[in-house]
Amino acid sequence: MGAINGEEFINRLNQMNTEIWFNGERLKGKISEHPAFKGIIRTKASLYDLQHHPKFKDEMIFRSPETGDPISLSYLQPKTKEDLRKRRRMIEHWARHTGGMMGRTPDYLNTVMMSLASSASLIKEKENCFPDNIESLYQRAREQDLSFTHTFITPQVNRSQSYMYDSEEPIAARIIDINEKGIVIKGARLLATQGGLTDEVLVISGPGLYFDQDEAFAFSIPSDTKGLKFICRESFVGGDSHFNHPLSSRYEEMDSIVVFDNVIVPWNRVFFYHNIEVSNEFLVKSSFHSFTVHQAVTRQVIKTEFLLGLAELLAETINVVEYQHIQEKLSEIIIGLETMKALLEKSENDAQLDEWGYMRPNIIPLRVASNVFPRIYPRFCEIIQLIGASGMVTLPAEKDFYSEIRPDLDLYLQGSCMKAEDRVKIFRLAWDLTMSSFGTRQTQYERFFFGDPIRLANGLYQSYPKTKLVKAVSDFLNLKAE
């Protein structure tokens, strides 16, 4: 089968019977036609079509080692630095197609599956672990071009470190039974982006201090598995018009709560269970972080390019580029962009083969980037708001330009070098990116994309090689070791 196209993706989604709840009602009919989801589904379909575009396909697909079919390059397990660069070029094509606005383009979770399979030997011969199931799912996903969402986060009932909830019903998803069919899961997980809009949902218990064995598990199951439901938040789609809502009409990625109501996970779908050690260590010791952060930073570089292009276009439109304070603000974005690009390239230049023969990008510069971007992205949005100023507020809609008031708009809303309609398009884009519900969700999303910023900083500090640096200073001072 190999790499699918957009039509195949949409048909596959419409044929599923996934339980999705939106605005108090269970969705019925074709998911691809629902107002809250049709924009993102069409965009994802265009991404799958991109794999077959004559201009890009040579950098988007490779031949399956099993069947020889063309398959998505996002599943490539890199063996060389050039393989890493091939992966980056592929990610760049996906990201540029959406301006970097989609955090869950298909290549992100494909990369997750690739990384887990590349490190599956970590859990070989460990108690209640099934590395072969990871390998088989990776191969199936690769050959069928499956789409995934994932959920790692437990409900935020109480974030106190000492809190242990006392409830007759499970809140955080947990194992409530084990039988001949598999493990039975009850409870909830949070923040499945595009939950219900994919073939599969990947569920992993990540590192944590307070897991009991019933909360230590990992598996992947079809999104329409019996007892599995996705509860959606309010939609941030402003409307169908690309003029009025240039971003949310295309790229609004629904977030959802995932509820497991006595869901049976078949044994051939279980990666591990009842193993707290593996739950705490697998994602940390595997290549998961190296490859997924490499993918995410690549996307964020493209997104920063988009922000810089928009900020410059705004400044040119109202003829403020000559002002030094505007140049200083635009230079902030340039500095951030070039910093992220340099860190990304350093991660590839310093890449090394891991113990299983796969070329991992160096995690240190990627961890630096994952600490930098959550801080600079909100500032870049603020810069766009400052450049646009009051022009970001009084923006007519598309229909206004097809009414009798158009002459007024053409006169009073023209830019220094363009017609009013084009000027308003630019300002509506800036508004949708930085001030709409879609835009503010983007800011919060990027702040926490990699996790808690404090923990990210702690992880960088703990993993950074400091011993030689301390020794150099000690030797300079001729300090005597005790």
N, C-alpha and C positions, 0 to 999 in steps of 0.2 A: 504493500500500500504506500508506505513512505510519506513524504511531506504532503499535507493536504492543502486545498485551496479554500478560499473564503466561503464558497457555496457549501462545500462539504462540512465546514465547521458549523455553519448556521443550521444545516439540516440535522446534524448530529445533536445539537442542543435542543432543537424543536421536538425531536423524537424521544427525548428523555422525559421522565415523569418526576422531576425534582420538586420537592415541597418547598416553595418559596412564599414567604409572607411579606406583604408590602401594604402599608397603610391600613392595617387591620384585616386584610383579606388575603386568602390564599390565591395565588396567581393561577389563572386558567387560560388555556389556549396557547398559541405560539409565543414563547418568551421573546423571540426576536422582533415582535411587533408591539411589545409593551412600551409605552412612552418613557418609562424610567430606564429602560435597558436597551432600546433599539439603537441608540447612538453609539454606545460603547461596543455593542455586538457588531455593528457594521464596521466600526473602526478595527476591531480585532479581525474581522473577515478580510479587510483590506491588508492587514499585516500578513495574513496567511497567503494572500495573493501575491504579496511582495516577494515571497520565496520563489515564485515562478516567473517574475518579471525578467525579460531578457537582459535588462541593464544590470540587475542585481543578483540573479540566481547563482552565478558562479562564486559569489561571496556569501551566499545564504544557505547553500546546501552542500552535502557531500554524499558519497556513496556508502550505503549500509554495508558493514563488514559481514553481515549475515545473508542478505538477500541481493545486494547490489542496487537496490532501489535508491532513488534520491531522497535523502532525509535531512531534516533541519540541522544546520551546523551548530545550533545551540546544544545539541547532544554530544558534540565532539569531546572526547576525553583527550586533552592535550598531552603530547609526549615531548614537544619541543617548544622553544620560545616562539618560533614562527607559528606554531599551532595557537599559542596564546594570542598572538597578533591577529590571526585569522578570526578567532573568536571575537576580539574587540571590534574588528571591522564589521562583522555580522551584527553585533549589538548596536553599533553606531547606525546602521541602516534602519533597524527597528526603531531606535530612539528618534532619529531625525524625522521619521514619518509622522511622529506624534509631538515633535518639539520637546521630547523628554517628559511630557506631562503624564504619561502612564507608568506608574510604578510596577504594574503587573502585566507588562507585555509578555507574551507566551515564553520568551526566552529566559525570563527570570526563574520561573519554576522549573523549566527544562534544565536550567543550570543547577538548580537545587537537586533534581533527581540525578543528574550526571555526577555531582559531587558526592552524594550519598553512595552511589554505586561504586565510585572510584575508591571509597574508603570502607566498603562493606566488610573487608577482612578484619577490621578493627574488632568486630564483635563475633568473630568466628570462634566456635567452641565455648562461648560464654553462656551462662545459664539463661534459659528462656529467650534465646536470641536466634534469629533466622536470617542470616545474611543473604542466603540464596533467594529469599523473597524480595529483597531490595534489588538484587541483580535482575530477577525476572520482570519486576515492574519497570525497571529502567529500560530493558530491552523491548517490552511491550509498548511503553510510551514512545520510545524512539521509532519503532517500526510503524506505529499507528498515528504518530504525531498527536498524542493526547494533550489536553489542556488541564491545568491544575490550579486550584487555590490551596492555601494552607492556613493553619491556625496553630499558634504556639502559646497563646496568652490565655490565662485563666481569668474569670470574672473578678472585677475590682470591688469586692464586698468591703474589704478593709485592708489597706496597704501597710498597716503596722507590721513590723517584723515579727512581733510576738503573737499576732492574731491567729487563732485556730477556730474556724467557724464551727458552730454546733447546730446542725440541721438534720432533721430526719431524712430529708431528700438531698441527694448529692447536688452541690452547686457547681463546683469545678468538675469537669468530666472525669470519670473514674471507672475502674473495672468493678462491676457488681456481681459478676458470675463468670465462671470458666467452665465450658462443657466441650463435648466432642465436636461441635460445630466451630467453636472459636471463643473469643473473649466478648463479653457483653459490656457495653459502655452506656453509662447514664450520666447526665449533667450537661454542662455547657462549656464552650470555648468562645473567645472573643475575636473580633477584628479579622474575619476572613474577607479580604478585599476580593471583589468579584465572586463572592460566595454564591453558589447556585448557578453561576454562569460558565461553569467548566465541566469537563468530563469527570474529574476526580477531586477529592479533597484529601490533602495530606495532613496528617495529625501527628505531631511529635511533642513529647515532653522534653523541654529543654532544660538547661542547667538551673538548679534551684536548691535551696537549703532545707526546705520543709516538705519534700515529697515523702509520702508513704508509698508503699509498693503498688497500691492500687491506682496511683496517679503517674506511675512510671511506665510509659508505653509509647509505641510508635507504629503507625500503619497508614495505609491509603485505601480508600474505598470509593466506589462510584458515587457521584453526588445525588443520585436518586435511590440510594439504599433505603430500605424500609426503616422508618423510625428516625431518619435524619431530616432535620428541617433548618432552613435558613431564614432568620428574622432580619429584615432589612431596616436600615435607618431611613430617614426622610431623604428623598431624592434632591440632589443639587442641580439637576438639569433645569436650566432657566427656560428652555423652550426649544423648538425645532430649528428656529432661525439661526443660521451660521453668522448672519450679520449682527443680531442682537446678543447672541451667546456663542461666540466663536469657539470657545474651549469646552464649556460644559455640555453643549449639544453633541460633541464628539467624544469627549474623553472622561466624562464623569464615571468613575469606578465605584460602584456601590460597595459599601462595607456592611458586613452582616454578623449577627450572632449565630453561632452554630450550636444547635440543640440536639443532643443524643438521647433519644427516648427508647432505652433498651435496645440499642443498635447492636446487632451481631456482626462482629468483624471476623470473617472466615480465617482459618489458620494460615491459608496461603497468602493472606494479605497482611499478616502481622510481622513487623520487623523485630520488635522485642516487647517484653512485658514483664512486670514484677522484677525489675532489675534496676535499682536506684543508682548503682554505680555507672551503668551504661547510660542511663538517662542523663546523669550529670556530666558525663565525659564524651559521649559520642560526637555531638556537634562541635565541641571544643577541640577535640583531637583529630577530627576528620578534616577533609579539605572544604567543608561547607562554607566557612567564613571566607577563606581565600578566594573561592570562585564566585560566591554570591556578591561579596563586596566589590570584586572586580567588575561584575556586571552592573551593579548599582552605580558605582563611581563613573563608569563609562556613560551611563544614561545621564547622570547629573552634570557631566561636562557638556553634553549636548544641550541639556536644559539651560545651563548657564550661557551657552552661546545664543540660545533663543532669547533669553532675558536681555543680554547685551544688545542684540540686534533690535529688539523692541525699544529699549531705552534710547538708543541712538536715533531710531526713527522718530520717536516722540520729540526728541530735542530738535531734530531737523525740521519737523513739521511746524513747530511754533518758533523756529529760528532763535534758539537759545544756546546753540552749540558754542558760540564764541565766548560765553561767559566762563570765567575761570572756575567758579564753584560748580558749574555743570560738568566741566571737564574733570574736575577732581572726583565728582561722584561717579562718572563713567569709568574713570581710572580704577576706582574701587572694584568694579565688576571685572575689569580686565585683569587686575591683580588676582582676584579670586579664581577666574577662569584659568589663567596660566599656572597658578599654584596647583589646582586640581589636575590639570593635564600633566604637569611634571610629576606629581605623585603617582599618577596612573602609569606613566611610562617607566618610572623607577621600579614600580612593582613588577613590571614585565622584565626589565633589564636585570633585576636581581632575583628572578625566578629560579627555582631549583627543583630537581626531581625529588619526589617524596619516596617513601620506602616501597611503594607499589609501582613506581616507574612513571608517575604522572607529573607533569610540569606545573607546579603550583606558583602563582604569583606571590611575591614577597608580601607577607601580611602587614609588616610595620608601616610602610607608606600608605597602605590601604586603610589601616587604623587611624593614621593621621588624617587622611581625607575624610573618614567617617566622623571625626571630631570637628573638622573644619566646616563642612557643608551645613550642618544644622545651625551653625552660628551665622554664616554669611548669607544663606538664602533669605531669611526674613529681612535682613538689611537690604538686599538687592530689591526685594519687593517694595520696601520703603523708599528706595531711591526712585523707582518708577513712579510711585505716588507723588513724591516731591517734585519731580520733573513735570508731571502732568498737572499738578496743582488743582485749581478749581475746574479745569477742563475735564477732570475725571468725574465730575458730579452731574452737570446738566447735559445729559446725552440723550438725544432723540432716538426713537426706535426706527426700524426699517420701514414700517408703514408710513411714517411721517414723510419720508422722501417720495412717497407715491400718493401724496395728498395735495390739496390746494395750498398748503403752507410751505411747500418746497422752495419757492423763491426766497422766503425769509431765511430758511436754513442755508441755502446756497450763498446768501449774502453774508450772514452773520457768523457762520461756522466754518468758513473756508480757512485753510491753512496758508502758510506763507508761500507754499509752492505746490499746492494741490487743491482739488475741489472739496467742498464740504462733505460730500458722501464718503470719500476716501479718508478724510481726516477723522470723521466719526468712527469709521471702521477701526482705525488705529487706536483711538481712545477707548472704544468698547473692548478691544482686545486687552488693553492695559487694565481696564476695570475688571474684566472677567478673571484675569490672572491674579490680581492683587486685592480686590475689594468685594467680589461676589462671594456667595456661600461656597462656590466651587473653589475660588482662589484662596479663601481662608482655610479651607480644608487642606489645600495643597501645602500651605505654610506649616500647618500642624503636622501633616504627614511627613514632610521632610525633616522637621524637628526631631521626630521620634522614629524615623525610618529604620535606623540601626539599633534602636533601643534607648534606654534611659541614658541621657548625655553624661551623667555623673559616672555611671558604670562604664560607659565607653572610655572616659578619661582614665578611670581606674585600670581598665584592661590595657590601655596603651602604656600607662606607667609601669604596670607589673611585667609586661612583656618586652619592654624596651631594653636593649643591652646597655647597661650602665657600668658594669664592673670595670671595663678597660678605661673608661673615662675617669672614674674615681681613682683608679690606680695611677693614671697619668698625673693627676693633681697631687696625689700623695707622694709620688716619686719627685715631683718638682719641689715639694716642701721638705723632701727627705724625712718623711714621717716614718717612725719605727713601728712595725707591727708588734702588738703585744702577744 
